[in-house]
Amino acid sequence: MTELAIGIDGGGSSCRAAVADRTGKILGRGTAGPANILSNLEGSLENIILSAKEALRDAALAPETVSSVSAVVGVAGANVGDYGSRIEKALPFADGKVVTDALIALQGALGDSDGVIGAFGTGSVYNARRNGKVSGIGGWGFIVGDQASGARLGRDLLERSLLAYDKVRPDSALTAKIMAEFGNDPERLVEFAHVSKPNDFARYAPAVFEHAGNGDDVAVAIVRDAAAAIGENLDALIWPGCPAICLLGGLANAYRPWLAERHRALLAEPKGDVLQGAVELAVKRLKVETRGAA
C-alpha cells in the first residue's frame, strides 16, 4: 500500500518537490531545473521526475521509491491543450495527477478556505474559491498572457530598451544598462530574445523593481502597467464580501506597494506556499486511495 505522497511545484525557473507521509509531515525536499511544459515538454518531465527523486534522497529513501508514491504535480500550462495529460501519462509514480499551478497555489495559500490568490513568478496565474467552488483565470504563457509575470517584465524591458535605442520612447538608466549588456547592439538583443525561454526573460525582473524603486521612469511605467493588469484580474475574481486576497510567488512582495488600495485592504498572509499546496493535495489523494483500497 502506498504510504508516501509527493507534491511538486513545477515552476518556470525551477522545479521543487517535497515528500510527505500520510499525516502530511515533510520528510525530504528536492529541486531540479525548470518545468515549463508549453516550451519544453520533455525537459519539464525530466525535471519533475528528478526533483521527486531528489526529495526521496533527502528523506533517506531510494530514488526507485518514486514508482510507489502518490503524487500531485502543479505546472503552468496544464490547462492548455493536451500538455497536462501528456505529462500525466508519462509520470513514473504509482498514482500521479497533473493540475494547474493555480490550484496548488490556491491550496497552499488558503487551505480549504474561500478567497482569491494571484501567483507571480516566471509566469502568472489567478484562482479563486467561493463557497467551495474553484475558478481560475490566466496562466496562458507569456507570449499572449502572463501579464505581470517575471517573463513579461523582462520582455517589456527589452522592448522598451529597443524603443529607446530607436529614439521612439525616452531612455533611462535602466534601458542604457540593458543596451550596454548587449554591447549597444540591438541585433544582439533581438537574437537573444528569439532563442530565449521564459526564465531567461524573467531574470530581468529584479532589475525592473530595483530601478522602479529608485524612480527610473521606464521601470516605473513597466511596473505600473503590470500592477494595473493585476488589478484587472483581481477585479474579475473578487466578490462583495471576499474574505482575502493572497499574493504568492517570487514577485508577490515586490508588487504589494503598487496595488490599488481596494486590493491592498484585502491582502492576507498565505497559510503556506505553492509547494505546500501541492503536498496537501497529494496527501489528500493518498488518503482517498487508501480508503478505496481498504
Secondary structure, DSSP 4 states (H G I P E B T S, - for coil): ---EEEEEEE-SS-EEEEEEETT--EEEEEEES---TTT-HHHHHHHHHHHHHHHHHHTT--GGGGGG-EEEEEETTTTSTTHHHHHHHH--SSEEEEEEHHHHHHHHHHTTS-EEEEEESSSEEEEEEETTEEEEEE---TTT--TTSHHHHHHHHHHHHHHHHTTSS---HHHHHHHHHTTT-HHHHHHHHHH--HHHHHTTHHHHHHHHHTT-HHHHHHHHHHHHHHHHHHHHH--TT---EEEESTTHHHHGGGS-HHHHTTB---SS-HHHHHHHHHHHHHHHHHHHH-
